């Protein structure tokens, strides 16, 4: 991005800051009062005209002041917003809020999205990583009735899936425990996608190398690993942004609500955060969701060592306080990662 001349830089910063605070187009008189740039209102208007022609600001109406464009916000974020510094008071408040959750992954994620929504006064979003990308930890077969077996699959991140299956062979619990041990040894350290592929390969071998015990074990494991689990995504605080002037038009409001409801497009964006390092700030058109082009997304990956656990984000109008949002998202991610590590390290 090409650096701006000093007075243009100061005027653009003043316009962005004022618009973030008020939501109203910013005129030259306001800029003159809010800065010590030492220029007349007429000179400021000339600079604002140059900034408009360069695409940093736009005039919504002929008689109105200026508002930032996506390019203007991007320049502001790149030059003014410092690398996110975690506010220790925010961190303590977040820790107090989340740490009361049980060591249950879903509860931790849900409370994290709520904490972020409350502190940011925007929408707080937390998405778990794709289950199939997680690492296998253990599978257990539990006899619950004469013709029923409960299969429990746990990943190293603490995600638990369970499924009740029909048992036509009336297998006893001791045999089921042998099945569990065989699969746990076979699938150790594989991600769930690799685990499913390994079971499928072994099942094909069984057509020529018949071992009734192993074959039954593999078939039971395959029933569980073949499930396509739905993604976990928690969104809290949607109502925080519905009263903003950006969403006064019914079509804009409807598009935002549909995005929150369907969630699939949000998951694609949050998955991109997992591929990046540090805070990601996506302004308006940058995130690619045309239906919520009036929003920005501030996201951060959640990892425990090399394991991707998910991502966390704030969604709100483009005129958000980016420095504050970046700090809150990073602080929440740090607290959540610390608590999730306890889950990963807790024996099952």
C-alpha positions, 0 to 999 in steps of 0.5 A: 500500500502506497504511503500517504503524504503526512497531512493526508494521513492525519486527515484520513485517520481523523475521519476514520476515528470520528466515523467509528465513534459517531457513525455520521459522515465527517466534514472538514469543520469536524476534522479541523476541530479534531486535529492539530493539523493547522490547516483551514477548512478549505485546505482540509476540503482539498485534501479530502477531495484528493482522498476521495479521488484515491478511493480512501473515502467517499461522499454518500450525498452531495451535501454530506461529509465523508465516510471511509471506504474499505480501502480507507479502513484497511489503510487505517488498520495497517498504519494505526492499529498496532499488533494486538496487545492483550489487555490484562484487565480484559484477560482477567475478566475473560478468564473469570467468565470462561473458567467457571465452565466445566472441562467440556469442550462445547461448554468452553467454546460456548462460554467463550463466544458469550464472553467475547460478545459481552465484552466487545458488544459485537457478535462473538463467534467460536468455531471448532476445527473440523472433527475429521482433522482431529487426532484419534485418542480412544474408542470404547464399546460399551454393552448397554443392553442385550442387543445394543452397544454404545460406541464412544469416540474421543479425539485428543482435543476432547471432542466426544462422539457417541452412537448406539448400534444394534448388536445381533451377535450378543457380544459380551463386554469382555470381548468388546473391551478386546475390540477397543484395545485392538482399535486403539493400538491400530489407530494411535496418533492418526487423525480421524480421516486417516483412522477411517482410511486405515480401517477401510484398508484393513477391511479389504484385507479381511476378504483374503485374510479371514480373522473373525475377531479382527473383522468384527472389530473393524466393522464396528470401528468403521460404523463410527468413523464413517460418520460425517460429524457436523461442525460446532460453531457458537454465535452469541451477541447477534442482537448487539449489532442489529441496532447499528445504522448500517443494518437499518435497511431490511435487506441488509438486516435479513442478509446478516441474519441469514448468514448467522443462521446458515453458518457454512460461509462463516465456517469457511472464513474462520477456517482460513484463520487457522491457516494464518498466524496471529490476528486476522482483520477482514474488512468489508469486501475482503472476507468475500461474503457479499451479503455481509459486506457492511461487516468486518471480521476480526479472527484468531486461530486456537491451537494447542501445540500443533493441534488446530482446535478452532478459531474465534472471531468478532463480527460487527460493523466496519466502523468498529474499534479495531484495536480493541477488537483485536485485543479482545479476540487475542485475549479470549483465544489465549484463555481458551487455548490454556483451558483446552490444553487441560482437556487435551492433557486430561486422561480419558 
